[in-house]
Amino acid sequence: MDISEIDKQIAELQKKKEDAIKENKKKAVVDVKKLILDFKVTKGDLRGKAMKQLIGENSLNSSLKN
Protein backbone atom coordinates (compact mmCIF):
# COMPACT_ATOMS: atom_id res chain seq x y z
CA MET A 1 0.00 0.00 0.00
CA ASP A 2 1.47 3.34 -0.96
CA ILE A 3 0.96 6.79 0.51
CA SER A 4 -1.55 7.92 -2.12
CA GLU A 5 -3.81 4.97 -1.27
CA ILE A 6 -3.59 5.85 2.42
CA ASP A 7 -4.40 9.50 1.64
CA LYS A 8 -7.43 8.35 -0.34
CA GLN A 9 -8.62 6.21 2.57
CA ILE A 10 -8.14 9.12 4.96
CA ALA A 11 -10.21 11.38 2.70
CA GLU A 12 -12.98 8.77 2.47
CA LEU A 13 -13.03 8.31 6.25
CA GLN A 14 -13.07 12.08 6.80
CA LYS A 15 -16.12 12.33 4.51
CA LYS A 16 -17.85 9.51 6.40
CA LYS A 17 -17.08 11.26 9.68
CA GLU A 18 -18.50 14.57 8.42
CA ASP A 19 -21.65 12.82 7.16
CA ALA A 20 -22.12 11.02 10.49
CA ILE A 21 -21.69 14.26 12.44
CA LYS A 22 -24.19 16.02 10.18
CA GLU A 23 -26.76 13.24 10.62
CA ASN A 24 -26.29 13.08 14.39
CA LYS A 25 -26.55 16.86 14.64
CA LYS A 26 -29.88 16.80 12.75
CA LYS A 27 -31.22 14.20 15.18
CA ALA A 28 -29.97 16.17 18.18
CA VAL A 29 -31.69 19.35 16.97
CA VAL A 30 -34.98 17.47 16.51
CA ASP A 31 -34.65 15.95 19.99
CA VAL A 32 -33.87 19.31 21.62
CA LYS A 33 -36.77 21.04 19.86
CA LYS A 34 -39.12 18.29 21.03
CA LEU A 35 -37.89 18.64 24.61
CA ILE A 36 -38.32 22.43 24.46
CA LEU A 37 -41.92 21.97 23.35
CA ASP A 38 -42.65 19.15 25.80
CA PHE A 39 -41.38 21.14 28.79
CA LYS A 40 -42.44 24.58 27.51
CA VAL A 41 -38.91 25.94 27.95
CA THR A 42 -38.65 29.70 27.41
CA LYS A 43 -35.71 32.00 26.70
CA GLY A 44 -35.96 33.12 30.30
CA ASP A 45 -35.36 29.55 31.44
CA LEU A 46 -32.03 29.60 29.61
CA ARG A 47 -30.73 32.93 30.88
CA GLY A 48 -28.19 33.55 33.59
CA LYS A 49 -27.00 30.58 35.59
CA ALA A 50 -28.54 27.96 33.28
CA MET A 51 -26.79 29.44 30.25
CA LYS A 52 -23.47 29.51 32.11
CA GLN A 53 -23.91 25.84 32.92
CA LEU A 54 -24.68 24.99 29.31
CA ILE A 55 -21.69 26.71 27.76
CA GLY A 56 -19.40 26.83 30.78
CA GLU A 57 -18.58 29.93 32.77
CA ASN A 58 -15.06 30.16 31.38
CA SER A 59 -16.29 30.15 27.79
CA LEU A 60 -18.85 32.82 28.61
CA ASN A 61 -16.34 35.00 30.42
CA SER A 62 -13.76 34.79 27.65
CA SER A 63 -16.34 35.57 24.96
CA LEU A 64 -17.55 38.61 26.91
CA LYS A 65 -14.00 39.96 27.21
CA ASN A 66 -13.44 39.87 23.43
C-alpha positions in Angstrom: 0.0 0.0 0.0 1.5 3.3 -1.0 1.0 6.8 0.5 -1.5 7.9 -2.1 -3.8 5.0 -1.3 -3.6 5.8 2.4 -4.4 9.5 1.6 -7.4 8.3 -0.3 -8.6 6.2 2.6 -8.1 9.1 5.0 -10.2 11.4 2.7 -13.0 8.8 2.5 -13.0 8.3 6.3 -13.1 12.1 6.8 -16.1 12.3 4.5 -17.8 9.5 6.4 -17.1 11.3 9.7 -18.5 14.6 8.4 -21.6 12.8 7.2 -22.1 11.0 10.5 -21.7 14.3 12.4 -24.2 16.0 10.2 -26.8 13.2 10.6 -26.3 13.1 14.4 -26.6 16.9 14.6 -29.9 16.8 12.8 -31.2 14.2 15.2 -30.0 16.2 18.2 -31.7 19.3 17.0 -35.0 17.5 16.5 -34.6 15.9 20.0 -33.9 19.3 21.6 -36.8 21.0 19.9 -39.1 18.3 21.0 -37.9 18.6 24.6 -38.3 22.4 24.5 -41.9 22.0 23.3 -42.6 19.1 25.8 -41.4 21.1 28.8 -42.4 24.6 27.5 -38.9 25.9 28.0 -38.6 29.7 27.4 -35.7 32.0 26.7 -36.0 33.1 30.3 -35.4 29.6 31.4 -32.0 29.6 29.6 -30.7 32.9 30.9 -28.2 33.5 33.6 -27.0 30.6 35.6 -28.5 28.0 33.3 -26.8 29.4 30.2 -23.5 29.5 32.1 -23.9 25.8 32.9 -24.7 25.0 29.3 -21.7 26.7 27.8 -19.4 26.8 30.8 -18.6 29.9 32.8 -15.1 30.2 31.4 -16.3 30.1 27.8 -18.9 32.8 28.6 -16.3 35.0 30.4 -13.8 34.8 27.7 -16.3 35.6 25.0 -17.5 38.6 26.9 -14.0 40.0 27.2 -13.4 39.9 23.4 
